[in-house]
């Protein structure tokens, strides 16, 4: 399918920050987070600027502060999303025509951002909250959400007026269902991974049972 940019979510860091960096680079992905720090450093780009049919689109991302204890112990810190956006959106606004925010905060926090941070045109959200087939407008900001766990694919058409502001927005959300053709390559890979990891785990469990003392 191809991805232009992705938001670093709190669960993406479960395998360590450096692991995520290495894996995304291998696959040519561009992870973004404007409020995440690793051992005091900003290891992810805060935003990206993309040319879409002659329109400059700025894509920002914010990571949820709700990290696990293990992730925090690994040296990960998440700065206040609202404070970071209030300082970065004006900077980006001078360089682009449209600002899109990828948010991992959940719908409740996305609504708060839309009402307190000026200049965000579209928020594409994940985290707590349900899917949204039609965009919700809060002030001048449109809020969009797909199904959780990658169960849908969204397509958004944005119409700009002569001044470069959003005049209208058309959202299509297509839920992925079982009628889609099976990806044989992916199925084969999953099967091998299960054999490798579940097989080893069952073997360890078996040895523990055999070595248990009888009472």
N, C-alpha and C positions, 0 to 999 in steps of 0.2 A: 504493500500500500504506500509506504513512504511517509516519513514524518519530517516536518520542518523544524519543530521544537517540541520539547516536553517539559512539564513541570515536575520538579523533584518533590515527591510526596513523602510523608513521614515513614511509610512502610517500605519505600524504595531503599531506605538506609539500613535495613535489617542486616544486610550482608557486609556492612561497613561502607564508609564514604569512598574510600580509595577503590574498593571493588567496583562500586557503581561508576566511578569515573573511568576506570579502565575498560569496563564492559561497554559503556556507551560510546567511547572513542573507537573501540574496535568495530562497532557497527555503524559508525558515521552519524550517530545521533547527537543532538545538541540539547543537553539538559540545562534548564534555567532555574534560578532561585535568587531573588533579590534580598532575601532576609536570612539566609542560612550561612553559618560560619563553621569551619572545621579547624579546630585548634587555633582559633582567633583569626583565620584567614578566609577570604571569600574565594572558595575553590570553584564555584559555579558562576557562569555569566549571569548578571542580573536581568538582562533583557537582550533581545535580538531585533534587528531592523531588516525587514524583507520588502522587496518590490513585488507587488501583485498587480500585474497589468497596468503599470504606471503609477499605482498608488503606493505610497510608503506606509507600511504597517509596522508599528512597534508592538512587540510581544513581550510582556512582563510576566513574571511568575512569583508566587509566594507559597512558602511551605508552612504547614500547620505546626504550631508550637507543641502539639501533643505528642512528643517523642517518648519512646520507651526508656526505661532506666538504663538499659544496656547501650542504647544509641547515645545517650547523654554521656555515659561513662567513656565512650569512644572519642570524646572531645568535640561533639556536635552541639552547637548553640543556635537557637532560632531567635532572631530579633523581632521586635514588635512589627507585624505586617503593616498596620495602618501608618505608623511613623515612617517606615521605609518608603511606602508608596507616596506619602505626602511630599517627601523630598525628591523622589525620582520621577514622578509623573510630569511635573512642570518642566524638568530637564528634557524629558523625552518628547513632550508636546511640541517643542520648538523644532524638532527634527523629523516628525512624521505627520501623516494625515489622519491616521486612525490608531487608537491604542486598544489593544486586546490584553486582558489579564487572564492568565491561567492560574486558577486558585485551588488549593488543596484544603481550604479552611472549612468547607461546609456551607450550606445555603444561608443559615442564620447570620454567619459572619460576612458572607458575600453581600447580603443586603445592607449590613452596617457599612461596609466599605463603599458601596454604591452611593450611600447617602452622606458620607463624611469626606470622601476623597474626590475632588473635582478633576475632571479630565479623562476618566476611564470611559471608553465608548461601549465595550463589550466585556463581560466577565463570563468565561467558560469554567464552570465549577465542578469540583469533585468533593469527596468527603461526605459527611452526614447530610442526608436530604434525598428526596426522590427525584426521578427524572422529570423533565419538563419538555412537552411536545411543542408548546408555544412559548416564546420568550416573555419574560417578566420585565417590565420597565420600571426602574426606580430612578426618579429624576431624569437625567439624560443617559443613563446607563442601562443597557440590555443585559439581562441575566439568562444564561443558557446552562442546561445540565443534561447529561446523557444518563443511561442506565448504569448502575454500579457494576464493577467487575468486568467491564468491557463488553456488556451484553447488547450494545447498540453502537451504531455509527451515525454521526451527525453531519449535516451539510448546511452551511449558512450562506445565504446570498445577501450582500450588503449593497444598498443603493445610496450613493452620495449625491448631494445637491451641488450647485455650482460653487458654493463656498467651501466645499470639502467636508461638510458635516453629514452625519447619517440621516438620510431622509426616510428610509424604510429598511426593514430587515425581514428576510424570509428564512424560516428554520425548518429543516426536514430531519426527523429522527427515525432511523430505520433500525428496528430491533432485529438482532441476529437470532435466527431460530434453527431448529433441527433440520429443516428442509434444505439448508445450504449444503452444497457438495462437501464431502469429506476430504480433508487435506491429508493425503496418504503419507507424505513426507513428515508432516508434523506428528501424525499418529505413530509412525515408526520410531521417531525420536523419543516420544513420551514413553513408549513401551520399553525402549532401551534404558532410559533413565530409571524407570520403575524397577527393572531387573537389577540395575546396578546398586541403587540405594535401598530399596525395600528388601532385596535379596540379602544384602549384607546385614541389614538390621535384624531380619528374621534369624539369621545365623547366629548373631550375638545373643539374641534372646534364648535360642535353643541351648547354647552352651551354658548359659546361666541356670537354666532349668536342670540340665544334666548334672551340674556341679552342686546343686542344692543339697544340704545335709538332710537325711531322713530323721524324723522324730519318732 
